[in-house]
């Protein structure tokens, strides 16, 4: 497989999705704005509640663990942007393609993971650990909340051409490093499983960082994953041993974590007291209105606007991208169905003429009367989230048309 062709194919697919997103957003601008406003209100209330009730103020220790856009958490706006983009994109995709189809598409990720591990376990595990090492090291400079949202996004996009684009350079670096230590490394296997497994590893690494929440532990785990990856490439360790070692390291990291506290300043719910000295928390609904006028409440609501604003922006991006992916997936499935129908009809005509006709969709020999080995069958149409002509591979015959957010034929080889 030619890596440069794979990257170009991924870029073409991404350009198609962005073009579709622009057209869809312009056509449904009113609905996009309405949903974005609703997401803003929801995100604003959510942020306000977290800061006022859970954090007891808008000033948080920089080492504190929170998803709110509070003071001392300058990166958490990215959490709200990514989370609402992902959720709205999945809802939009499922609404247009059908919830069962979307569930089937998402189920293809663990299925592909299992197939990859069963066919080339050593290479797949090495690439998984390489991806985890990269994300764990990067996670030392981002918040745990961003690690959670970004990990979910990468896991959802793992089977798409986006994985090829993002990880092209990382795979080349890994191959170069492992080539120095082990010239006999299986480059062909790396090319086939690399982008998908590296992206899954990156997602898992970010989710581990979210669970651990300690930068130096994340750094140590990242270095350890990189070392295990190179040992596997050299054949010095077995995949089972690497998995056990990584599991032990994660368990040890979680066991040594220290509780990280947050400290309150102004605007906390329990801090609110009326002019008569009565706590707002004892006044029921009237206490909520009293809190809006309390000291620090304005700052809490101001910080919450940041989270709400990026929640609205993420929704605007997500519903358009999800609809664009659904449109490309529907086109891919239709193209695959037409290709299969045309192949069956041509095979029927060839059979009537007494000539060997093309194979059935399953690729086996034709009906009696069709002598010899039949030709490779037409392309399959699957329910994965992809556009026709992108991502997938076929050992014989044309590329698969798939409905994956990846696109059948890009990144594959025939």
N, C-alpha and C positions, 0 to 999 in steps of 0.2 A: 504493500500500500504506500502511495506517495503522500507523505505528510503535508507537503505544500498544497496538494490538491485538496486534502481534507480540510485544511484551514481555509482555503478559498471557498470551498463549499459551505463551511460553517458561516463565513462572512456573508455569503449570498443569502443563506437562509435567514440570518439575523436582519439583513437589509429588507428582506421580504416582510418579516414580522413588523419591523418599524414602519414600513410603508403602509401596511394594512392597519396598524394602530393609528396612524395619522388620519387615514381616510375614515375609519370607524369613529374616531373622536369628533371629527368635524361633522359627521352625519348625525351623531347622537350627542351634540354639545349640551343641550338642555338637560338631558338625563345625567350626563357626566357631572355637570355643575351641581345638580341637586344631590346626587349621591356623595359628592365631595363635601358639600356643606353638612350633610348628616354625619359623615365621618368626622368632620372637624368638631361638631358638637359633642359627639360621643367621646372622641379622644380628649377633648378639653375637660369634660366631666370626669373621665377616668383619671387623668393626671391630677386634677384638683383633689379628688378623693384620696389618691395615694399620698399626696403631700400633706394634706390636712389631717387625715385620720391615721394613716399607717406610719408616716415619717414624723408627724407632729411638727411640721414646719417645712419651709422651702429651702433651707440651707442644710446640705447633707455632706457628710464626710466624703472626700474624694475617693476613699477606699470603700465606701458603703455600696451595698448591692441593691440597686433599685432600677426600675424601668422608667421612672418619671423624669421629665426634663427639668429637674430641680437644679438649684445653684450648686456647682461642684460636679455636675454630670454633663459636660459640654458635648459628649458624643451621642447621648441618648436620643437625639432627634433622628438619628439614622435607624434606630430600632423601630420607631413609629412609621417611618417611611417604608422600610422593608416589610414589616409585619402587615401593614394594611395593603401594600402592593401585592403581597403573596395571597392574602385572604381574598381580596376582591378579584384578583386574577383567577383563582381557583373557582370562585363562585360564578364568575362570568363564563368561564370555560364549561363548567358543569351545567349551567343553565342552557347553553346553546347546544352542547354536544350530548347532553344527557348524563345524569348522575352515575348510572351504571357504567357508561363508557368511560367517564373520568376515573371511576374507581378501578376499572380494568387497566387504564393507562398508568395510574400510579402503582398498581400492583406489579407492573412490568419491571419496576426498578429493583425490588428484592428478588424477583424471578431471574433477572439478568445477573444480579450479583451472585446468586447461587450457581447459575450455570457457569459463570466466569471462574468462580472458585473451584468448581469441580473439574474444569478442563485445563486450567493452568494455575494451580494453587500457589506455587512458589512465586511466580512473577506477579500474580494478582495481589498476593499478600504484601510483597515488597512495594508495589505501587500504592497500595492502601496505606501502608505505614509512611511512605514518602509524602503523600498528601496530608496525612495527619500531622506529620512533623512541621510542614510548612504552615498550616493554619494555627497550630499550637504556638509556634514562635511569633507569628503575626498577632495572635491574641494577647500578647503581653502589652500591646499598645492600644487596645480597644477595650471597651467595657464589657462586662459579662452579658448585659442585655443585648448589645449589638452582636455578640457572639451567638446568642440564641437565635435571633432573627436571621442573621446571615447564614448560619448553619442550616436552618430550615429551607431557605431559598436555594442554597447550593445543592441540597439533597433532592429537592424537587426538580432542578434543572440538570441533574447528573447525566441523564440519558439523552441530552440534547446536544446539538452542535456547539452550544455555548461552552460545554466542557472542553471541547477540542481547542476553541479559541483561547480560553483562559489558561489552559495548562500546556499549551504547545511548548513554550519556552521551558517550563519546569520539567517536562519529560525529557527534553533535550539535555538539560543540565544533569538530570539523574543518569541518563544513558552515558554521558561523558564521564561522570564520576565513577560509575560502575564499570565502564569500559576500561578505565585505568587499572582497576582492581581485578576485573574478570573479563578478559577479551572474549570469552566464549559466551557471554550473556546473550539470551535469546532476544534479539532486536525485533524479530517479527512478532513474537508474543507480546512484547511491550507495546508495539504500535496498535495491536488489536485491543488490548484491555486497558492501556494506559490512561486515556482521557477519562473514561468512566470511573475506573477505580481510584484515580487520583482525586477526582471531584468528590466521590463518596468519602474518601479518607479525609479530605478537607472539611466536609460537613461534620463528620464524626469528631474530628479534632476540635472544632468550634463548640460542639455540644458538650464535649468533655470539659472544655474551659468554662462553659457556663455552669456546669455542675460543680467544678472545683473552685473557680472564682479566686484563684491566687496566682499572680503572675509568675512568681519564681517556680512554682510547681509546674505551671504550664510550660515554662521554658525548659525545665529538666525533662519533662515528658516529651517535648518536641525533639530535643537532642537524642533522647533514647530511641524514639521512633526512627529517626534518621539512621542511627547506628544499626538497628535491627534490619532496616531496609537494605543497607549495604551488605550486611552479613548474609542475608537471604540471597542477594544477587551473586555473591561469591560462592554460595553453596555451603557456607560455614554453619548455618542454622536451618532447622526445619520450620515450616509454617506453624506447626502445632506448638513448638517451643516458643516461637515469637509471640503467638497469641497469648500463651500463658504468662510470659514475661510482661507483656503490656498490661494484661489484666491485673497482675500483681502490683505493677507500678501505679495504676489508677487507684486501686484499693488503698495502697499505702498513702497516696497523695490525699485522698479523701479523709483518711484516718488522722492525718496530722494537721488538718485545717483548724484554724482558730476562728472563733466567732468574731465576726466583724460588725461592730456596732455603728449606728448612725446617731447623730446628735441633732436635736431640734433647736430651732432659733425662734422664728416668729410664724404666726399663722396656723399653729397646731389646733386641732379640735379640742383637746383637753385643756389647752391654755386659754381658751376663750371664756371670758367672764363678762357678764353684763355690768352696766353702771351700778346696778343695785347689789352687785357681788354674787349673783347667782350664776353657777356654771352653765354654759350653753348646752352641755351634754345632758342636763337635767330638765330641759325645757321642751323636749320633743321637737315638733315641727317649728315652733317659734324660735328654738335655739339655732336652727339652721339659718334663719333669716338674720338672727342676731350675729351669727358668725361672719356673715358677709360684711358687716360693718366693724368687725374687730380689727385690732392691730395685726398687721401682717397678712391679712386675708387678700388684700389687693395684690401683694407681691406673689402670693401663691397662685392666684388666678392668672396673673401676668405670665408666670413661668409655664403655666398649663397651656397657654395659647400656642407656645412653640410646639408642644407635642400634638395638640389638636390640628395645627396648621400642616404639619408634615403627615399626619394621618389622612387629612383631606387630599393632599398632593399624591400620597401613595395610592389612594383609592382611584383618583383620576388616571394614574398611570396603569394600575392593575387591571381595571375593567376593560380598558382599551387593548392592552397586551393579551389578556385572556381571550377576548373576542377575536383578536387577530389570529392567535394560535388555533382557536376553534375553527375559524374559517379555512386556514391552511390544512388542518387535519381533515375537515370534511371534503375538501378538494382532493386530498391524497387518497382518502378512502374511495371516493367516486372514481378517480382515475384507475385505482387498482381493480375495482369491480368491473369497469369497462374493459380493461386489459384482459381480465380473466374471462369475461363473456366472449370477447373477440377470439381468444385462444380456443375456447371450447367450440365455437362455431366453425372456425377454420379446421379444427381437428375432425369435426363431423363431416365436412365436405371432403377432406382428404381420405377419410375412411370409405366414403361411398365410391370414390374413384379407385379404390383398391391400393392406394399408396400409403406408406407409413405416415401417420399424422402426428401432430404434436402431442405431448403427454397431457394427462389430466392435470388438474391444479395441484395434486399431491406430488407430481413429478414421476409417477410410476408409468410402466408401459401401458399403451392404449388397449382398447378392446380387441378381442380376437379378430384376426383379419388384418391387423396392422403389424406387418412383419418387422422383425429386427428390433433394435434399441430405439426407442422413440426419443424425440428431441426434448430438451429441458422444458419444463412446464412454464407457463406464464407467471408473472409476478403475483405474489400473495397480497391481499389487502388485510392489514391488521388494524386493531383499534388503538394503537399507540398514538401519542400526541405528536405526530410529525407531518411535515408537508411533503408532497410528492417530490421525489428526486433527491431527498436528503437522508443521511445517517443510516445505516443498516448495511448489510453485506449479503452476498449470495455466492455460494460456491459454484453454482452453474446457473446460467440464465440471467435475466435482467434483475436489477435491484428491486428489493421489496418496497411496496408503497405502504407506508405506515401512517398512523395517526398520532404518533408520539409527539411531544413538543419538539422532538428531534425530527429530521425529515429524511425519508427513506432514500438512501442512495448517497447522501453526503457523508463522507467519512468512511464509507465502505469500499469494498472492492469486488469486482465480479470476475 
